[in-house]
Amino acid sequence: VNDTIGTLAGGRFYNQDVIAAVILGTGTNAAYVERAHAIPKWHGLLPKSGDM
């Protein structure tokens, strides 16, 4: 798991209101939560929460 995704997942586990994670180190990474239906390239099953 990418460190940014891990940070976002941990934050969401603790508090469902968390919507973004940012890692600033030797590189810069960001991750955010999006509504699954807003991702046009997604063709798989949608999660029950509707969030990706």
Secondary structure, DSSP 4 states (H G I P E B T S, - for coil): --HHHHHHHHHHHH-TT--EEEEESSSEEEEE--BGGG-TT--SPPPTTSB-
